[in-house]
Amino acid sequence: RDSSPAPLTLFVALFIHVFRMPAFYMVAGFFTALLLSRQTTAVFIKNRSKRILIPFVVAWIILFPILRHLFAYGQTGVWRFDPSIYSIGWKTDQVLLHLWFLYLLLYMYAGTLVLRPLFARVPRVQAAIQKLSSLVLRSHWRLLFLALPTAALLFPSGYLATPKALQPIPYVFAAYVFCFFVGYQLYALRHEMGNLFRAWPVYVLLGLAGSGLNQYAVLQLRGGNVSFEMALLSSLAGGLACWSMVFGSVGFFLRFFSRASRKMDYLVDASYWVYLVHVPIVAGIAMYLNGMAINSYVKFGLGMIGGAGLSLATYELFARYSWIGNALHGPRQRPARVSTEVHLEELAAKSP
């Protein structure tokens, strides 16, 4: 915690938290269906091991001791070796760090590979699930149909905790599995994506309104106003905000970023690496700025700009064209160097 907190950043964080991971898992489900439609199970396992499992294990081995010591210093102000910070158990909090995204995703891949052949043996059930999913996603009431199951899982807190222990939190895991399932079913309607996400401005407005109600109710609950009505409001508003912003954000990017762009392709390539390495960078900047007589929102801006800039710089220097980049997103070729030499004869011929 900074010595001069910035209250507005709490609301920004709560707003982003409503939909960032649901969107991540929905997209993951969509591309899981895409990969399995084009690859054998063996190729899929090899691909996901290279892209998800190995980066998760390697990044955890490197980042766990670094972040444990860094946060211990941030809390005490003293650098010291404490063996207790390396204690790991099934229920130990903070073990997964920010890599819990990938940890839960591995469970979802495993579940998909187990259930997919089972449902293939009962085609009637598989067809019924796909038909029901298509009806829901095509319906004008799709947000309501998706929000209600999510709201049920959010009840009574209206908020998804961050599952950083090895033992998954059942309701959190179920909420993200539902998002993964929606994305998986959405692949069957990939040719209708333009229509499904066309009303993205309306979705964003609904998401902002739902998020405001959700934040109000969540803060009321945390402040001691614990009642059934407030818990219901926080959960329903959270479910509505979640799916409104998921559809709104996806629709926004389909509308404005569907064309090829070298800059966007670069940021997409870099995003995985930035996700892995940004936490110690941002934490280090925050600790350095803590206590300084600077406006708290300026500190926030410096942390954002510095964290993004340094993370991207490390990507360019160490990851993009190395074996790391090859593992994260596939090989990338360095741009050919353009010669700056100009023959004097050519220059003279072109001059007036």
Disulfide bonds with the S-S distance in Angstrom:
none
